[in-house]
Amino acid sequence: MSREQKNYTFNRIMLRVIVLQIKAVPWHSALINLVGVFTALTITAKVIATQGLFDKITDAAAGNAGFIECLIPLMVLTGITFGEQILNGVSNFHVEVIFEKAAGKIKTLLHRKLKHLNPVCFEDPKFLDDLNKAREGIAVIPSFSITLFFILSIYIVYFASIGTYLYNLKPILLFTILISFIPALIAQIIRGKVFTKLEEESAPLRRENEYYQKTICEREYFKETRILGAFKYFYTLYHDTLIMLTHKRWKAENKTALIELFLNFATFAGMALSTYLLFNATIAGDITVGAFAAVFGALNMLFGLMREIVNRHIGAINRDIGKIVNFVRMMDAPERYGDCDGNLSMSEGIKAENVSFTYPGKETPAVSNVSLEIAQNETIAIVGKNGAGKSTLVRLLIGLYLPLEGKVLVGGLNTLETDPAVLFQRTSGVFQKFQRYKMTLSNNVAISNMADFNSDKIIKILKQAAVELKDIDIETMLSPEFDGIDLSGGEWQRLAIARGLYRTNRFIVLDEPTASIDPIEETRVFTQFKNLAKNKCAIIVTHRLGSAKFADRIIVMDSGKITDIGTHDELMGRMGLYADMWAKQAKWYEYKEEIS
């Protein structure tokens, strides 16, 4: 367990979960606790009513009571039993409601939290493991909190009331039961530690297993894994990780089960001793026959509830506490906030001053000591080899990532000090890994600016991005899973460009968005893009140098640094990295012509 986790004591986690649950479903939480208190008192009242009934029956057998005197306690006991069933029905109904509503609201809280985290967190494998564990926590928080509610409102109230009754009846009975409770409690404390450790070890494996499952089942991977014959390979990886997960859990379950079995003997011994003491007290005349019958019946229920609270409820708490700790830790993660009142003016363009950035877990900087200025109405292209730092620099320039050294000014605002919502309000981007939203064509475009939904504008933007509508309507569903159609890779890429163009912006970025479009269509898209980018800051990242020619300036990157800046003609005249890359790409096209 990490140092961060050790700071989260059980009492702190318990309090956080209870507050979280009450905020999620306040009225249901109040009602289920109120019902719980009445249920606990009803169970104790049932024991007392049982004693009264048997005492009257004993008196009647001795000729000291009549039928009516026996009928009254019978009716009281019947009424209490009937009320108990009603309370159980009300409780069970609200438990189901709480599960559904609370889980949804808690999931929403996590999503809102992720919105405010630094996006670079998603480049950190450790963070992804923590996020996986936090999502596991969502599923168990409602049951965890309901268990706590039951412990507080039912079990504690019941044990207090029945304990008072037993103490007044025979004090030694109460102490025997309490001592019997201790071994089972120790077993669950051990169980909690074992399963917390299990959760820490399982998260990375579980994330791997989920990924392998996607590669063999999801539509995104289906064609390639089958055609390449890779299904068996991924299935083997999925199977192996599943076996490892199962083996780890089996070891934990086996270890705790053996400990519980050993310690439960002490609990059973306590139950036997309590029964013996009760029998002796009745024979000695210390308690009535009615009290014996009531307590003897209650003992079985009492030990049953003790096993339930220890083995089931406390066991579940200990099993799930690790997942909940991970959720709470995620909710406590530092958020990225800044000044919300800044005045973003793109007339000041974009400025990067001695900017450096290194990804989490890496030692080599992805961007190193870069300085760059982009004017308001300037279009620049960033080129370089794979891994040169092009996309990372773009993410720094738009304020998505924050520099570890130096500073970036977007429209005069320092990205380190400004709220992301302010930075992004006039920015639009199309990235290499764009999304294929399973919704209508119109929503796929307008999602970037739903406040300005306009069908005519959507059609115009689709044409500008070279998306051919053919026989489909803009309200066509783009998902075969929802009775719609699918697009080709190139069509999806053009649609992603249309989405970026639709958003009202003063700063626009195209980061390798045309990989699935042929060079002729790419040239057409970039030519249209140049016209749309007038009087705006615009950045293009591309591997195809022919598409960079129309930019006002071309930035050449290598190993995280800017090695050259200039127009196409200037860079070609210097015979540096750009000219070398241009010559190699030109030969590739010449080779294609020879083949044709």
FIMIVO-922394 format. One record per residue (C-alpha): residue in one letter; z negated, y, x negated. Coordinates in steps of 0.25 Angstrom, whole numbers, padded with zeros to 4 digits, always signed. Each point is the difference from the previous one (the first is absolute). Layout:
BEGIN
AZYX;...
***
This chain:
BEGIN
M+0000+0000+0000;S+0004+0014-0005;R-0010+0011-0002;E+0006+0007+0011;Q-0003-0011+0010;K-0014-0002-0005;N-0003+0014+0005;Y+0003-0005+0014;T-0013-0006+0005;F-0001-0008+0012;N-0007+0011+0008;R+0010+0010-0003;I+0011-0009+0004;M-0007-0004+0013;L-0002+0015+0003;R+0014+0004-0003;V+0006-0011+0009;I-0010+0003+0012;V+0004+0015-0001;L+0015-0004-0001;Q-0001-0009+0012;I-0008+0010+0009;K+0011+0010-0003;A+0011-0009+0003;V-0006-0005+0013;P-0012+0008+0004;W-0002-0004+0014;H+0003-0014-0002;S-0009-0001-0011;A-0012+0007+0007;L+0002-0010+0012;I+0001-0012-0008;N-0013+0003-0007;L-0007+0004+0013;V+0005-0013+0006;G-0005-0007-0012;V-0014+0005+0001;F-0001-0004+0015;T+0006-0014-0004;A-0011-0002-0011;L-0011+0004+0010;T+0006-0009+0011;I-0001-0012-0010;T-0015+0003-0002;A-0002+0002+0014;K+0006-0013+0003;V-0010-0007-0009;I-0012+0007+0007;A+0006-0003+0014;T+0002-0015-0004;Q-0015-0001-0004;G-0004+0006+0013;L+0009-0010+0008;F-0006-0012-0007;D-0014+0005+0001;K+0001+0002+0015;I+0007-0014+0001;T-0012-0006-0008;D-0010+0007+0009;A+0008-0005+0012;A-0001-0014-0005;A-0015+0001-0001;G+0000+0006+0014;N-0004+0014-0004;A+0013+0007+0004;G+0010-0001+0012;F+0015-0001+0001;I+0002+0016+0002;E-0008+0002-0013;C+0009-0009-0008;L+0013+0006+0007;I-0003+0014-0004;P+0000-0003-0016;L+0012-0009+0003;M+0008+0012+0006;V-0004+0009-0011;L+0005-0009-0010;T+0013-0002+0007;G+0002+0015+0001;I-0003+0002-0015;T+0010-0011-0003;F+0011+0006+0009;G-0003+0014-0006;E+0002-0007-0014;Q+0014-0005+0004;I+0004+0013+0005;L-0004+0007-0013;N+0007-0010-0008;G+0013+0002+0008;V-0001+0015-0002;S-0003-0002-0015;N+0012-0009-0002;F+0009+0009+0007;H-0003+0012-0008;V+0000-0008-0013;E+0015-0003+0002;V+0002+0015+0003;I-0007+0005-0012;F+0008-0010-0009;E+0013+0006+0005;K-0003+0014+0000;A-0008+0001-0012;A+0009-0008-0009;G+0012+0010+0004;K-0008+0012-0003;I-0006-0005-0013;K+0014-0003-0004;T+0005+0014+0004;L-0012+0006-0009;L+0005-0008-0012;H+0015+0005+0002;R-0005+0014+0001;K-0008-0002-0013;L+0012-0006-0007;K+0008+0013+0004;H-0010+0008-0008;L+0000-0008-0013;N+0008+0003-0012;P+0013-0008+0001;V-0001-0004-0014;C-0011-0009+0004;F+0011-0009+0006;E+0005-0003-0014;D-0013-0006-0004;P-0001-0015+0002;K-0015+0001+0001;F+0001+0010+0011;L+0010-0009+0007;D-0011-0011-0001;D-0010+0009+0005;L+0009+0004+0012;N+0002-0015+0003;K-0015-0002+0000;A-0002+0012+0009;R+0010-0005+0010;E-0007-0013+0001;G-0013+0008+0003;I+0006+0006+0012;A+0001-0013+0007;V-0015-0003-0002;I-0006+0014+0002;P-0001-0002+0015;S-0006-0014+0000;F-0009+0005-0011;S-0005+0012+0008;I-0002-0008+0013;T-0008-0010-0008;L-0009+0011-0005;F-0001+0005+0014;F-0004-0013+0005;I-0010-0002-0011;L-0006+0014+0003;S+0000-0001+0015;I-0001-0015+0004;Y-0006-0007-0011;I-0010+0010-0006;V-0005+0003+0014;Y+0000-0014+0004;F-0008-0005-0012;A-0010+0012+0002;S-0002-0003+0014;I-0001-0015-0001;G-0008+0001-0013;T-0010+0008+0008;Y-0001-0010+0011;L-0002-0012-0010;Y-0010+0008-0008;N-0008+0002+0012;L+0001-0014+0004;K-0002-0006-0014;P+0001+0008-0013;I+0003-0011-0009;L+0013-0003+0008;L+0005+0013-0004;F-0003-0001-0015;T+0006-0014+0000;I+0013+0005+0006;L+0001+0012-0010;I-0002-0009-0012;S+0011-0010+0005;F+0009+0012+0000;I-0001+0004-0014;P+0008-0012-0007;A+0012+0002+0010;L+0000+0015-0004;I+0000-0003-0015;A+0012-0009+0002;Q+0008+0011+0007;I-0003+0010-0011;I+0006-0010-0010;R+0012-0002+0009;G+0002+0015+0000;K+0001+0001-0015;V+0009-0012-0001;F+0010+0006+0010;T+0000+0014-0005;K+0004-0006-0014;L+0010-0008+0008;E+0006+0012+0006;E+0002+0007-0013;E+0007-0012-0006;S+0009-0002+0012;A+0006+0013+0002;P+0011+0000-0011;L+0003-0015+0003;R+0001+0004+0015;R+0009+0012-0003;E+0009-0010-0008;N+0000-0010+0011;E+0004+0010+0011;Y+0012+0005-0009;Y+0005-0014-0002;Q-0001-0003+0015;K+0009+0012+0002;T+0010-0005-0010;I+0002-0013+0008;C-0002+0005+0014;E+0004+0014+0002;R+0014+0005+0003;E+0001+0010-0011;Y-0001-0012-0010;F+0006-0011+0008;K+0015+0000-0004;E-0002+0002-0015;T-0011-0011-0001;R+0009-0010+0007;I+0013+0004-0007;L-0006-0001-0014;G-0008-0012+0003;A-0013+0007-0002;F-0007-0005+0012;K-0006-0012-0007;Y-0005+0009-0011;F-0007+0010+0009;Y-0005-0011+0009;T-0007-0006-0012;L-0006+0013-0004;Y-0005+0002+0014;H-0005-0014+0001;D-0007+0001-0014;T-0007+0013+0003;L-0004-0005+0014;I-0006-0012-0007;M-0008+0008-0010;L-0005+0009+0012;T-0004-0012+0008;H-0007-0006-0012;K-0008+0012-0004;R-0005+0001+0015;W-0003-0015+0000;K-0008+0001-0012;A-0008+0012+0006;E-0002-0007+0013;N-0004-0013-0007;K-0010+0006-0009;T-0007+0008+0012;A+0000-0012+0009;L-0008-0008-0009;I-0010+0011-0002;E-0001+0002+0015;L-0002-0015+0002;F-0011+0000-0010;L-0007+0012+0005;N+0002-0004+0015;F-0009-0011-0002;A-0012+0009-0001;T+0004+0007+0013;F+0001-0013+0007;A-0014-0004-0006;G-0005+0013+0006;M+0005-0003+0014;A-0007-0014-0001;L-0013+0007-0004;S+0001+0010+0011;T+0002-0011+0010;Y-0012-0008-0005;L-0009+0012+0000;L+0004+0003+0015;F-0003-0014+0004;N-0013+0000-0007;A-0004+0013+0007;T+0004-0005+0014;I-0008-0013-0003;A-0012+0008-0004;G+0001+0009+0012;D+0003+0013-0008;I+0012+0002+0009;T+0005-0004+0014;V+0010-0011+0003;G+0009+0011+0005;A-0001+0007-0013;F+0003-0013-0007;A+0013-0002+0008;A+0004+0015-0001;V-0002+0001-0015;F+0005-0014-0003;G+0013+0004+0007;A+0000+0013-0007;L-0002-0006-0014;N+0013-0007+0001;M+0007+0013+0004;L-0008+0008-0010;F+0004-0009-0012;G+0014+0000+0006;L+0001+0015+0000;M-0006+0001-0014;R+0010-0010-0005;E+0011+0008+0007;I-0005+0014-0006;V-0001-0006-0014;N+0011-0010-0001;R+0010+0007+0009;H-0003+0014+0001;I-0006+0003-0014;G+0009-0010-0006;A+0012+0007+0006;I-0006+0013-0005;N-0001-0005-0014;R+0014-0006+0000;D+0006+0013+0005;I-0008+0010-0008;G+0009+0000-0012;K+0012+0003+0009;I-0008+0011+0007;V-0005+0006-0014;N+0015+0001-0004;F+0004+0007+0013;V-0012+0010-0002;R+0004+0002-0014;M+0014+0003+0004;M-0005+0010+0010;D-0008+0007-0011;A+0012+0001-0010;P+0002+0014-0005;E+0010+0007+0009;R+0011+0010-0005;Y-0002+0013+0007;G+0003+0014-0004;D+0002+0014+0005;C+0006+0000+0014;D+0002+0016+0000;G+0010+0001-0011;N+0013+0007+0002;L+0012-0009-0004;S+0012+0009-0004;M+0012-0008-0005;S+0006+0013-0006;E-0009-0003-0012;G+0006-0014-0001;I-0006-0012-0008;K-0007+0001-0013;A-0006-0011-0009;E-0008+0004-0012;N-0003-0010-0011;V-0002-0011+0011;S-0004-0014-0004;F-0003-0012+0009;T-0004-0015-0003;Y+0000-0010+0011;P-0014-0007+0003;G-0002-0012-0010;K+0011+0005-0009;E-0001+0005-0014;T+0014+0006-0002;P+0002+0013+0007;A+0011+0000+0011;V+0002+0015-0002;S-0004+0007-0013;N-0002+0015-0002;V+0012+0004+0009;S+0003+0015+0003;L+0010+0004+0010;E+0004+0011+0010;I+0009-0002+0012;A+0005+0013+0007;Q+0000+0002+0015;N+0015-0002+0002;E+0002-0010-0012;T+0004-0015+0001;I-0004-0008-0012;A+0004-0015-0003;I-0010-0009-0008;V+0007-0011-0008;G-0005-0010-0010;K-0002-0015-0003;N-0008-0009+0009;G-0015+0003-0003;A+0003+0014-0005;G-0010+0007+0009;K+0010+0006+0010;S-0006-0004+0013;T-0014+0002-0005;L+0004+0015-0004;V+0005+0002+0014;R-0013-0005+0006;L-0007+0010-0008;L+0009+0011+0003;I-0001-0002+0015;G-0015-0001-0001;L-0001-0014+0004;Y-0007-0004-0013;L-0009+0009-0008;P+0002+0002-0015;L-0011-0005-0009;E+0003+0012-0009;G+0007+0013+0002;K+0003+0005+0014;V+0011+0001+0010;L+0003+0012+0009;V+0007-0002+0013;G+0004+0013+0006;G-0010+0007-0008;L-0012-0010+0004;N-0007-0009-0010;T+0002-0015+0005;L-0014-0003-0006;E-0007+0011+0009;T+0009-0001+0013;D-0001-0009+0012;P+0011-0010+0000;A+0004+0004+0014;V+0003+0014-0004;L+0008-0005-0012;F+0009-0009+0009;Q+0002+0009+0011;R+0013+0005-0005;T+0004-0012-0008;S+0010-0011+0004;G+0003-0013-0008;V+0008-0013+0000;F-0005-0010-0010;Q+0005-0013-0006;K-0008-0009+0008;F+0002+0007+0014;Q-0005-0006+0013;R+0007-0008+0011;Y-0008+0004+0012;K+0001-0009+0012;M+0003+0010+0010;T+0012+0007+0006;L+0011+0007-0009;S-0004+0014+0005;N-0015-0003-0003;N+0004-0005-0014;V+0006+0014-0002;A-0009+0009+0007;I-0013-0007-0005;S+0000+0010-0011;N-0001+0012+0010;M-0003-0005+0014;A-0005+0014+0004;D+0015+0004-0001;F+0006-0012+0007;N+0015+0004+0003;S+0011-0011+0004;D+0011+0010-0004;K-0007+0003-0014;I-0002-0015-0002;I+0015-0003+0002;K+0004+0011-0009;I-0010-0004-0011;L+0005-0015+0001;K+0015+0005-0002;Q-0005+0008-0012;A-0006-0012-0006;A+0013-0008+0003;V-0007-0009+0010;E+0011-0006+0009;L-0005-0002+0014;K+0012-0008+0004;D-0004-0006+0014;I-0015+0002-0001;D-0008+0010+0007;I-0011+0008-0007;E-0010-0006+0009;T+0004-0014-0005;M-0012-0008-0005;L+0002-0004-0015;S-0008-0013+0000;P+0005-0014+0004;E-0015-0003+0002;F+0000+0010+0012;D+0013-0004+0006;G+0008+0010-0008;I+0010+0000-0012;D-0001+0000-0015;L+0007+0009-0010;S+0006-0003-0013;G-0007+0004-0013;G+0009+0011-0002;E-0001+0005+0014;W-0015+0000-0001;Q+0001+0008-0012;R+0008+0011+0006;L-0009+0000+0012;A-0012+0002-0010;I+0008+0012-0005;A+0002+0005+0014;R-0015-0001+0002;G-0003+0009-0012;L+0011+0010+0004;Y-0005+0001+0014;R-0014+0006-0004;T-0001+0015-0001;N-0002+0002-0015;R+0001+0010-0012;F-0001-0011-0011;I+0008-0013+0001;V+0000-0012-0009;L+0009-0012-0001;D-0006-0010-0008;E+0011-0011-0003;P+0003-0001+0015;T+0014-0005-0001;A-0001-0013-0008;S+0007-0008+0012;I+0011+0010+0002;D+0013-0001-0007;P+0004+0011-0010;I+0010+0007+0009;E-0010+0001+0012;E-0011+0004-0010;T+0009+0012-0005;R+0002+0004+0014;V-0015+0000+0004;F-0004+0008-0013;T+0011+0010+0003;Q-0005+0002+0014;F-0014+0000-0006;K+0003+0011-0009;N+0005+0009+0011;L-0013-0003+0008;A-0008+0003-0012;K+0005+0014-0001;N-0012+0010-0002;K-0009-0011-0002;C-0007-0007-0011;A+0007-0014-0001;I-0002-0012-0009;I+0009-0012-0002;V-0004-0012-0008;T+0012-0009-0002;H+0005-0011-0010;R+0014+0003+0003;L+0003+0012-0009;G+0013+0004+0008;S-0009+0004+0012;A-0008+0009-0009;K+0012+0009-0004;F-0002+0010+0011;A-0014+0003-0003;D-0003+0014-0006;R-0008-0007-0011;I-0002-0014-0005;I-0013-0005-0005;V+0001-0011-0010;M-0013-0009-0001;D-0003-0010-0010;S-0014-0007-0002;G-0007+0010+0009;K+0005+0012-0007;I+0011+0010+0003;T+0010-0002-0011;D+0011+0010+0004;I+0004+0010+0011;G+0013+0006+0004;T+0013-0001+0008;H+0009-0012-0001;D+0009+0007-0009;E-0011+0005-0009;L-0006-0014-0001;M+0013-0007-0003;G+0002+0010-0011;R-0013-0003-0007;M+0004-0015-0001;G-0015-0005+0003;L-0006-0010+0009;Y+0008+0006+0012;A+0013-0001-0006;D-0003-0014-0005;M-0004-0004+0014;W+0013+0006+0006;A+0009-0007-0010;K-0007-0014+0004;Q+0002+0003+0015;A+0014+0004-0002;K+0004-0013-0007;W-0006-0007+0011;Y+0009+0006+0010;E+0012-0002-0009;Y-0004-0014-0001;K+0000-0001+0015;E+0014+0006+0001;E+0006-0010-0010;I-0006-0012+0008;S+0006+0006+0013;
***
